Amino acid sequence: MTGNQISLYIHIPFCSKKCPYCHFFVIPDKESFQRKFLVAFLQEWQLKSPLLKDKQIISIYFGGGTPTRLSLAYLTKMVAVILSSKVAANCEMTIEANPEDINPELLQTLKDLSFNRISFGAQSFNDNELISLGRGHTAKQSINAIQAAYLAGFDNLSIDLMFELPNQTPSSWRKTLNQLRDLPIKHLSLYNLTFEQHTVFHQKKQQLQKLVPSPEECLPMLQEAVESLKEMGFERYEISAFAKSKAYSLHNTGYWLGRPFLGYGPSAFNYWEKRRFSNLSHFNQYCNFLEAQQDPVGFSEQLAFPHNLYELFVIQLRLCEGVNIVAFEQMHGPLPGDFLEICERLIVKEKWLSRDKDRLFLTDKGMLFYDSVAAELI
């Protein structure tokens, strides 16, 4: 990273319906809401534009919600405004998409707007599991959407997959993994189902947990996924991320390395000048603040030394290459001795960390207990 490189995240909050496991901020897909959102985004862009001076944008990520639900006319206006700034020639431009939204007109528009990466919310290639997740597509629609995007010229495609699902079996998981062999994807994010607060699944947690594979079943499923993906040519470069041909997510890697980023849209997070803050997670309030030319921040936090270093270190530790302690201290400042003593204990006693000269990284065991590692270090 260089000092002037930044990323942008744009939260598009619209969904045709909210999946029962989803904890992200979403609102109904209505034309009146979309029109209001566009106005608010343009106001927020103007408000934050002074921050972009002398900065180079190296990644842009449209997430949600479902960005592909946004009117193509509105999306075109938003992208035109963004690209009027100092955007790197090889800027990674990603948009999240649901398979059921893909059609030739959409794909052509995305190409014309300079998007060069699509991330599909496939989640599973088992129709029964997709139904239990409340998804609006079938396994076949995912396959068709991925292949259509590839044929339209998108050669940097990513998908999300989930495991530890209700009624998921080792056999159904293996079927999903085997489907990957025939798909032209370069990147995959692997998540286990979590019962987040304020979701339908959390309300039904007690009954749903009885349907989720046991821990004795889940560990072999994860191990099978890691081995299968490796055999298919995917490199595990972060705890939950796998890539072929070094097609790492430039945007997500920035999160892990502490690259500054600005977020636009309701609930969007920002990391700027060592401060974390997020926009209001309320659509009308977000819009009203911007209409009054006020910053729509709903949460702000700036950790004091040394806790700011601890957090940056632990987040970077998610990368399989680990943390080069010398380079980290040159960029962020010296780590306290007691912190490094804890790291040493996690190497010797817990076997969660390993060290190779100046580099500290998670062991295979440490990847399974990352939350515990983070708790020890933070």
C-alpha positions, 0 to 999 in steps of 0.5 A, spaced: 500 500 500 501 507 498 499 512 503 494 515 498 491 509 496 484 508 498 477 504 497 470 506 496 464 501 499 457 503 496 451 500 500 445 499 496 440 497 501 434 494 496 432 487 496 426 484 493 425 480 500 430 479 506 433 473 507 431 470 514 439 469 516 441 476 513 443 482 518 445 487 513 441 493 513 436 492 507 429 496 505 424 494 500 425 495 493 421 501 491 422 506 485 420 511 490 426 509 495 431 508 489 429 515 487 430 518 494 437 514 495 440 516 489 439 524 491 442 522 498 448 518 495 449 524 490 449 529 496 453 524 500 458 524 495 459 532 494 459 532 502 465 527 502 469 529 496 474 534 499 476 527 502 478 524 496 483 530 494 490 527 492 487 520 493 487 514 488 481 510 488 484 503 487 478 499 489 470 500 488 465 495 491 458 495 490 454 491 496 448 490 499 442 489 499 442 487 492 446 492 488 443 489 481 436 491 484 438 498 483 435 501 476 440 501 471 439 509 470 441 510 477 446 506 477 449 509 471 449 516 474 452 513 480 458 510 477 459 516 472 460 521 478 465 516 482 469 515 475 470 523 475 474 522 481 482 520 481 480 512 479 486 508 478 487 505 471 487 498 474 481 499 479 478 493 481 470 494 481 466 489 484 458 489 484 454 483 488 449 480 484 443 475 486 443 469 480 436 471 479 437 478 477 442 476 471 440 478 464 444 480 458 442 487 458 444 488 465 451 484 464 452 489 458 451 495 462 455 493 467 461 492 462 459 499 459 460 502 466 467 499 467 465 493 472 470 488 472 468 483 477 462 480 480 460 477 486 454 472 486 451 470 492 450 463 490 450 460 497 449 453 495 448 448 489 442 444 493 435 447 492 433 444 498 438 448 502 437 454 498 429 454 500 431 453 507 435 459 507 430 463 503 434 465 497 430 467 491 434 462 486 435 455 484 442 452 483 441 452 476 440 459 476 446 460 479 450 456 474 447 459 468 448 466 471 455 465 472 456 462 465 452 468 462 457 473 466 463 469 464 461 469 456 459 476 457 467 477 458 467 477 466 473 473 467 474 475 475 468 472 478 467 470 485 461 466 489 459 466 496 458 459 499 455 457 506 456 451 510 453 449 517 446 449 514 439 446 517 439 439 514 445 440 510 449 433 510 456 431 508 453 428 502 449 435 500 456 439 501 460 434 497 455 435 491 456 443 492 463 442 492 463 438 486 459 443 482 465 448 483 469 444 478 465 446 472 464 453 474 469 459 471 470 462 477 476 465 480 474 467 487 470 464 493 468 466 500 466 461 505 462 462 511 458 458 516 451 460 518 451 464 524 445 466 528 445 474 528 441 478 532 435 481 529 434 476 524 428 471 523 433 465 524 435 468 531 428 468 533 428 461 531 435 459 533 433 454 538 429 449 533 434 451 527 440 449 531 437 442 532 437 441 524 444 444 523 450 439 523 453 437 529 460 440 531 463 433 529 460 433 522 462 440 521 469 440 522 470 434 517 466 438 512 470 444 512 476 440 512 473 437 505 472 444 502 479 446 504 482 440 501 477 440 495 478 447 493 486 446 493 485 440 489 481 445 484 487 450 484 484 455 489 489 458 494 487 459 501 489 466 502 485 468 508 481 464 513 474 464 509 477 466 502 480 462 496 483 464 489 485 461 483 491 465 479 492 470 485 485 473 484 485 475 491 480 480 492 483 487 492 478 490 496 477 485 502 485 485 502 484 492 504 480 491 510 485 486 512 491 490 511 488 497 514 487 501 507 483 507 508 476 506 505 470 511 505 463 508 505 456 511 502 449 509 503 445 507 509 449 503 514 456 503 510 462 503 514 468 507 513 475 507 516 479 514 515 484 517 519 485 511 524 477 512 525 472 507 524 465 510 523 458 508 520 452 511 517 445 511 520 442 505 519 435 508 518 433 510 511 429 516 512 434 519 517 440 518 513 436 522 507 434 527 512 441 528 514 444 529 507 438 534 505 440 538 511 448 538 509 450 534 515 454 528 516 449 522 517 454 518 522 451 514 526 457 511 530 464 513 531 470 510 534 477 511 535 481 506 539 487 509 543 494 506 543 495 501 544 488 498 542 488 501 535 495 497 534 492 490 537 486 491 532 490 492 526 494 486 528 489 481 529 485 483 523 491 482 518 492 476 522 486 473 518 491 473 512 494 466 511 501 469 510 500 472 517 503 479 519 510 481 518 512 484 525 517 489 522 513 491 516 507 492 521 511 496 526 514 501 521 507 502 518 503 503 525 508 503 530 512 499 535 508 493 539 508 493 546 512 487 549 507 484 553 503 483 546 509 480 543 509 475 550 502 473 549 503 471 541 509 467 544 505 463 549 500 462 543 506 459 539 508 455 544 502 453 549 496 453 544 500 452 538 495 457 535 500 461 532 507 460 528 513 464 526 518 464 521 523 469 522 519 476 522 513 473 520 507 471 525 501 467 522 496 462 524 497 455 524 491 450 521 489 449 528 489 457 529 485 458 523 479 454 527 480 458 533 481 465 530 476 468 535 479 465 541 486 468 538 483 475 537 480 474 544 487 473 547 490 478 543 485 484 544 
